[in-house]
Amino acid sequence: MSELFDDYLTDLAATAKPSEKTVERVEAEQKSREWFQSRLGKFTASGMIDYVTAGTKGAEFGVTAINYLAKLAVERSMTDEGIEMYLDSIMHKEFWQCQWGEKNEPVARERISEIFGVKISETSFSINPKIPYFGGSVDGVGVLTAQKKKFVTEIKCPADPLIHEKNVQMILTGGIDAKHKYYPQWQAHLMNNEDADFCLFGSFDPRRRSPKDVAFTEIYRDTSYIDWLYDRVERGEKAINDYLLLGVPISTTLNK
């Protein structure tokens, strides 16, 4: 079980509440038109979930990964007018699962802020310090003052209550590892935030009674995995450029 989550479960009464507003908004609010535009054509932390998928028969890159690169190539080759039309289509998409998450994420952030007794600042899209075509949007940044540790957060608010329950059970049993669906996203967040000591993964369901309404665990930096992500992103960037500049199919470059 996560040490942080264990402390929370065993000492709810002693939880310190922050004395100031816990969430500080910055420019380009997540899911805004400006936020979507800042991500166009770039590899993102959330995109790593698709991009790490392997193919059949031992192939390094699967169809999902290749399609992800195709999407980035399309976004990079749009006209200014095309970008505006593309953003219009994105902004008009309405999926109730996404709306559920967007509605409850601020509540979850406040809940976690109260548990830790720290200020968690909401952030926008930021570019990787080493490669300009890769970035991400963490759901918050905070500092554990006593431990002198900085952390970034990734918060999920599943519309399906059974998914949240599965997260609770995995955190309680220590079952979250590199095979977890969101592991690439967590490590990409740490890749983009080199000064962070860990990524705090939180799962929240406002329909549950405390303490089962929230579960969280710390995900620490996996250097070898991050190195692998860097290499994979660089290979993907070459494949996109070969296609846009030379007309070489993306799959051809990747499968050399």
KEMI-506589 format. One record per residue (C-alpha): residue number from 1; x, y, z. Coordinates in pm, whole numbers, always signed. Example, Ala and Ser with C-alpha at 12.3 -4.5 7.8 and 13.67 -1.06 7.14 Angstrom:
(site 1, (+1230, -450, +780));
(site 2, (+1367, -106, +714));
END
This chain:
(site 1, (+0, +0, +0));
(site 2, (+116, +353, -69));
(site 3, (+273, +515, +238));
(site 4, (+89, +840, +169));
(site 5, (-246, +668, +130));
(site 6, (-182, +452, +436));
(site 7, (-111, +760, +647));
(site 8, (-434, +913, +522));
(site 9, (-646, +610, +607));
(site 10, (-500, +570, +956));
(site 11, (-508, +935, +1057));
(site 12, (-808, +1105, +894));
(site 13, (-885, +1308, +1203));
(site 14, (-542, +1469, +1205));
(site 15, (-556, +1585, +844));
(site 16, (-441, +1946, +821));
(site 17, (-638, +2182, +603));
(site 18, (-465, +2454, +404));
(site 19, (-517, +2805, +530));
(site 20, (-528, +2960, +182));
(site 21, (-695, +2887, -148));
(site 22, (-560, +2555, -267));
(site 23, (-588, +2599, -640));
(site 24, (-411, +2871, -831));
(site 25, (-520, +2905, -1194));
(site 26, (-273, +3011, -1458));
(site 27, (-309, +3113, -1820));
(site 28, (-447, +2878, -2089));
(site 29, (-689, +2684, -1871));
(site 30, (-694, +2314, -1945));
(site 31, (-949, +2208, -2209));
(site 32, (-978, +2567, -2332));
(site 33, (-938, +2648, -2701));
(site 34, (-592, +2796, -2634));
(site 35, (-494, +2482, -2444));
(site 36, (-594, +2253, -2732));
(site 37, (-412, +2478, -2979));
(site 38, (-91, +2469, -2775));
(site 39, (-90, +2089, -2804));
(site 40, (-144, +2062, -3180));
(site 41, (+122, +1854, -3354));
(site 42, (+311, +1780, -3032));
(site 43, (+376, +1457, -2849));
(site 44, (+199, +1474, -2512));
(site 45, (+213, +1289, -2183));
(site 46, (-143, +1161, -2222));
(site 47, (-65, +1060, -2580));
(site 48, (+205, +824, -2454));
(site 49, (-70, +582, -2348));
(site 50, (-140, +519, -2718));
(site 51, (+211, +569, -2846));
(site 52, (+373, +296, -2634));
(site 53, (+151, +23, -2778));
(site 54, (+348, -250, -2949));
(site 55, (+248, -434, -3262));
(site 56, (+190, -801, -3329));
(site 57, (+465, -1058, -3386));
(site 58, (+717, -860, -3186));
(site 59, (+682, -531, -3376));
(site 60, (+788, -233, -3165));
(site 61, (+516, -2, -3297));
(site 62, (+155, -111, -3323));
(site 63, (-129, +30, -3531));
(site 64, (-241, +255, -3243));
(site 65, (+109, +404, -3213));
(site 66, (+136, +463, -3588));
(site 67, (-209, +624, -3597));
(site 68, (-99, +855, -3316));
(site 69, (+193, +974, -3528));
(site 70, (-39, +1017, -3827));
(site 71, (-259, +1244, -3616));
(site 72, (+39, +1463, -3525));
(site 73, (+148, +1478, -3889));
(site 74, (-201, +1586, -3994));
(site 75, (-210, +1859, -3730));
(site 76, (+129, +1992, -3840));
(site 77, (+24, +2011, -4205));
(site 78, (-294, +2214, -4153));
(site 79, (-348, +2562, -4289));
(site 80, (-430, +2845, -4048));
(site 81, (-793, +2823, -4155));
(site 82, (-781, +2445, -4120));
(site 83, (-653, +2477, -3763));
(site 84, (-946, +2701, -3671));
(site 85, (-1195, +2452, -3820));
(site 86, (-1017, +2165, -3644));
(site 87, (-1031, +2344, -3310));
(site 88, (-1401, +2417, -3367));
(site 89, (-1466, +2045, -3409));
(site 90, (-1270, +1962, -3093));
(site 91, (-1454, +2222, -2886));
(site 92, (-1793, +2093, -3003));
(site 93, (-1729, +1735, -2905));
(site 94, (-1942, +1640, -2605));
(site 95, (-1875, +1312, -2432));
(site 96, (-2047, +1278, -2098));
(site 97, (-1754, +1079, -1959));
(site 98, (-1523, +1373, -2032));
(site 99, (-1772, +1619, -1890));
(site 100, (-1792, +1411, -1573));
(site 101, (-1416, +1420, -1533));
(site 102, (-1388, +1792, -1604));
(site 103, (-1665, +1868, -1354));
(site 104, (-1517, +1663, -1072));
(site 105, (-1143, +1714, -1122));
(site 106, (-1139, +2051, -936));
(site 107, (-1328, +1888, -648));
(site 108, (-1076, +1605, -641));
(site 109, (-787, +1851, -642));
(site 110, (-939, +2037, -347));
(site 111, (-993, +1708, -165));
(site 112, (-632, +1601, -211));
(site 113, (-514, +1949, -116));
(site 114, (-704, +1924, +212));
(site 115, (-560, +1581, +285));
(site 116, (-202, +1697, +236));
(site 117, (-253, +2041, +382));
(site 118, (-64, +2194, +92));
(site 119, (-140, +2432, -189));
(site 120, (-172, +2257, -524));
(site 121, (-135, +2493, -817));
(site 122, (-317, +2408, -1138));
(site 123, (-97, +2435, -1445));
(site 124, (-132, +2455, -1821));
(site 125, (+49, +2283, -2107));
(site 126, (+427, +2301, -2074));
(site 127, (+703, +2202, -2316));
(site 128, (+964, +1942, -2230));
(site 129, (+1293, +2119, -2138));
(site 130, (+1493, +1898, -2375));
(site 131, (+1273, +1858, -2682));
(site 132, (+1037, +2131, -2811));
(site 133, (+791, +1894, -2976));
(site 134, (+694, +1715, -2654));
(site 135, (+498, +1843, -2354));
(site 136, (+220, +1775, -2111));
(site 137, (-36, +1912, -1867));
(site 138, (-18, +1784, -1512));
(site 139, (-333, +1830, -1303));
(site 140, (-144, +2015, -1033));
(site 141, (+191, +2088, -868));
(site 142, (+261, +2092, -497));
(site 143, (+541, +2077, -241));
(site 144, (+555, +1867, +76));
(site 145, (+740, +2123, +288));
(site 146, (+847, +1894, +572));
(site 147, (+991, +1633, +335));
(site 148, (+1117, +1899, +91));
(site 149, (+964, +1710, -197));
(site 150, (+795, +1854, -504));
(site 151, (+525, +1650, -673));
(site 152, (+304, +1669, -979));
(site 153, (-43, +1518, -988));
(site 154, (-246, +1314, -1232));
(site 155, (-609, +1295, -1123));
(site 156, (-868, +1061, -1269));
(site 157, (-1241, +1088, -1200));
(site 158, (-1387, +779, -1369));
(site 159, (-1750, +801, -1479));
(site 160, (-1773, +427, -1419));
(site 161, (-1766, +375, -1040));
(site 162, (-1616, +29, -1083));
(site 163, (-1304, +179, -1240));
(site 164, (-1254, +397, -931));
(site 165, (-1309, +93, -710));
(site 166, (-1049, -97, -911));
(site 167, (-805, +190, -852));
(site 168, (-881, +182, -479));
(site 169, (-818, -192, -462));
(site 170, (-495, -168, -663));
(site 171, (-361, +108, -440));
(site 172, (-456, -79, -123));
(site 173, (-277, -393, -243));
(site 174, (+21, -218, -401));
(site 175, (-82, -352, -741));
(site 176, (+11, -46, -948));
(site 177, (+320, -112, -1159));
(site 178, (+467, -56, -1503));
(site 179, (+185, -257, -1662));
(site 180, (-76, -6, -1549));
(site 181, (-254, +178, -1831));
(site 182, (-144, +519, -1705));
(site 183, (+218, +431, -1628));
(site 184, (+345, +592, -1954));
(site 185, (+157, +913, -1870));
(site 186, (+293, +926, -1513));
(site 187, (+650, +877, -1628));
(site 188, (+603, +1131, -1908));
(site 189, (+493, +1385, -1647));
(site 190, (+814, +1319, -1454));
(site 191, (+1005, +1337, -1782));
(site 192, (+860, +1684, -1844));
(site 193, (+907, +1798, -1483));
(site 194, (+1265, +1709, -1399));
(site 195, (+1252, +1881, -1059));
(site 196, (+956, +1671, -937));
(site 197, (+1032, +1392, -690));
(site 198, (+722, +1191, -773));
(site 199, (+390, +1193, -953));
(site 200, (+89, +1164, -728));
(site 201, (-182, +956, -892));
(site 202, (-527, +1021, -750));
(site 203, (-861, +857, -825));
(site 204, (-1179, +1028, -709));
(site 205, (-1549, +941, -705));
(site 206, (-1784, +1195, -540));
(site 207, (-2054, +926, -515));
(site 208, (-1858, +731, -252));
(site 209, (-1841, +795, +121));
(site 210, (-1510, +900, +277));
(site 211, (-1249, +758, +286));
(site 212, (-1330, +545, -19));
(site 213, (-1415, +850, -229));
(site 214, (-1046, +911, -290));
(site 215, (-740, +694, -334));
(site 216, (-389, +799, -424));
(site 217, (-38, +672, -451));
(site 218, (+302, +811, -535));
(site 219, (+472, +705, -859));
(site 220, (+847, +753, -854));
(site 221, (+1079, +827, -1142));
(site 222, (+1171, +527, -1356));
(site 223, (+1490, +644, -1526));
(site 224, (+1527, +350, -1765));
(site 225, (+1164, +380, -1873));
(site 226, (+1201, +755, -1930));
(site 227, (+1512, +695, -2140));
(site 228, (+1309, +449, -2345));
(site 229, (+1032, +708, -2388));
(site 230, (+1283, +969, -2506));
(site 231, (+1419, +728, -2767));
(site 232, (+1071, +633, -2885));
(site 233, (+961, +995, -2916));
(site 234, (+1275, +1085, -3114));
(site 235, (+1212, +795, -3352));
(site 236, (+853, +907, -3394));
(site 237, (+964, +1263, -3467));
(site 238, (+1196, +1137, -3741));
(site 239, (+912, +932, -3891));
(site 240, (+684, +1237, -3899));
(site 241, (+951, +1454, -4061));
(site 242, (+1037, +1186, -4317));
(site 243, (+672, +1177, -4412));
(site 244, (+610, +1553, -4423));
(site 245, (+938, +1647, -4593));
(site 246, (+1019, +1340, -4804));
(site 247, (+687, +1163, -4848));
(site 248, (+810, +843, -4679));
(site 249, (+519, +659, -4510));
(site 250, (+541, +670, -4131));
(site 251, (+523, +293, -4095));
(site 252, (+813, +252, -4340));
(site 253, (+1047, +467, -4129));
(site 254, (+946, +297, -3805));
(site 255, (+980, -55, -3940));
(site 256, (+1330, -13, -4084));
END
